Amino acid sequence: MKYDLLHIQGKPYVLVPLHDYRDMVTSGKNKGLPDDILDALTAREESPVKILRKHHGLTQKDLAARAGISRPYLTEIETGKKDGSIRAMKSLAEVLGVGVGMLA
């Protein structure tokens, strides 16, 4: 494959088609997600936890209960006010069926 090389503010960047990038970063556990969800996760316009929670049709209350955390804490994670502890992120990843790296 051939990719374009760009320089922005003196730093080199590689321009990769989205589907190629998705294939590079998607682990085996995450491959079952639809393309629109993978695109939203790649774009990072919303919290990955929120995107995946909505994809699974869960409310904040449902996800928090299944992950063993409080709903206010989940809200803080989704809004970016808190990063989330390792334990919380592992638990959320398990409930959402993805690797922890997908939520980072």
C-alpha positions as CSV (number, residue, x, y, z in Angstrom):
1,M,0.0,0.0,0.0
2,K,1.1,3.5,-0.7
3,Y,0.2,6.4,1.7
4,D,0.7,10.1,1.3
5,L,3.2,11.9,3.5
6,L,2.2,15.3,4.8
7,H,4.2,17.9,6.8
8,I,2.2,20.0,9.3
9,Q,4.2,22.6,11.3
10,G,7.4,20.8,10.3
11,K,6.2,17.4,11.5
12,P,5.7,14.4,9.1
13,Y,2.3,12.7,9.1
14,V,1.1,9.8,7.1
15,L,-2.4,10.1,5.5
16,V,-4.1,6.7,5.7
17,P,-7.5,5.8,4.3
18,L,-10.0,5.4,7.2
19,H,-10.7,1.7,6.4
20,D,-6.9,0.9,6.4
21,Y,-6.5,2.8,9.7
22,R,-9.4,0.9,11.2
23,D,-7.9,-2.4,10.2
24,M,-4.6,-1.3,11.8
25,V,-6.0,-0.4,15.2
26,T,-8.8,-2.9,15.6
27,S,-7.9,-5.9,17.6
28,G,-9.7,-9.2,17.2
29,K,-12.1,-8.6,20.1
30,N,-13.2,-5.3,18.5
31,K,-13.7,-6.5,14.9
32,G,-17.4,-7.3,15.4
33,L,-18.3,-3.6,15.7
34,P,-20.1,-2.0,12.8
35,D,-18.1,0.4,10.6
36,D,-20.1,3.4,11.8
37,I,-19.2,2.7,15.4
38,L,-15.6,2.2,14.5
39,D,-15.6,5.4,12.6
40,A,-17.1,7.3,15.5
41,L,-14.5,5.8,17.9
42,T,-11.8,6.8,15.5
43,A,-13.1,10.4,15.1
44,R,-13.0,10.8,19.0
45,E,-15.8,13.4,18.9
46,E,-17.5,11.7,21.8
47,S,-16.3,9.5,24.6
48,P,-15.7,6.0,23.5
49,V,-17.5,4.8,26.6
50,K,-20.6,6.8,25.6
51,I,-20.4,5.7,21.9
52,L,-20.3,2.0,22.9
53,R,-22.9,2.4,25.7
54,K,-25.3,3.8,23.2
55,H,-24.4,1.1,20.6
56,H,-25.4,-1.5,23.1
57,G,-28.6,0.3,24.0
58,L,-27.6,0.8,27.6
59,T,-28.5,3.7,29.8
60,Q,-25.9,5.2,32.1
61,K,-27.7,3.6,35.0
62,D,-27.6,0.2,33.4
63,L,-23.9,0.4,32.4
64,A,-22.8,1.7,35.7
65,A,-24.7,-1.1,37.6
66,R,-23.2,-3.8,35.4
67,A,-19.7,-2.3,35.7
68,G,-20.0,-1.9,39.5
69,I,-19.5,1.9,39.5
70,S,-21.8,4.8,40.3
71,R,-23.7,6.6,37.6
72,P,-22.3,10.0,38.5
73,Y,-18.8,8.5,38.1
74,L,-19.7,7.1,34.7
75,T,-21.0,10.5,33.7
76,E,-17.7,12.1,34.7
77,I,-15.8,9.5,32.6
78,E,-18.1,10.1,29.6
79,T,-17.8,13.9,29.8
80,G,-14.0,13.7,30.3
81,K,-14.0,15.2,33.8
82,K,-12.3,12.1,35.1
83,D,-10.2,9.5,33.3
84,G,-11.5,6.5,35.2
85,S,-9.5,4.2,37.3
86,I,-7.9,1.1,35.8
87,R,-10.4,-1.1,37.6
88,A,-13.3,1.0,36.3
89,M,-12.1,1.0,32.8
90,K,-11.4,-2.7,32.8
91,S,-14.9,-3.3,34.1
92,L,-16.5,-1.0,31.5
93,A,-14.5,-2.6,28.7
94,E,-15.6,-6.1,29.9
95,V,-19.3,-5.0,29.9
96,L,-19.0,-3.3,26.5
97,G,-17.2,-6.3,25.0
98,V,-14.0,-4.4,23.9
99,G,-10.4,-4.2,24.9
100,V,-9.5,-1.6,27.5
101,G,-7.4,0.1,24.8
102,M,-10.5,0.9,22.8
103,L,-11.7,3.1,25.7
104,A,-8.5,5.0,26.1
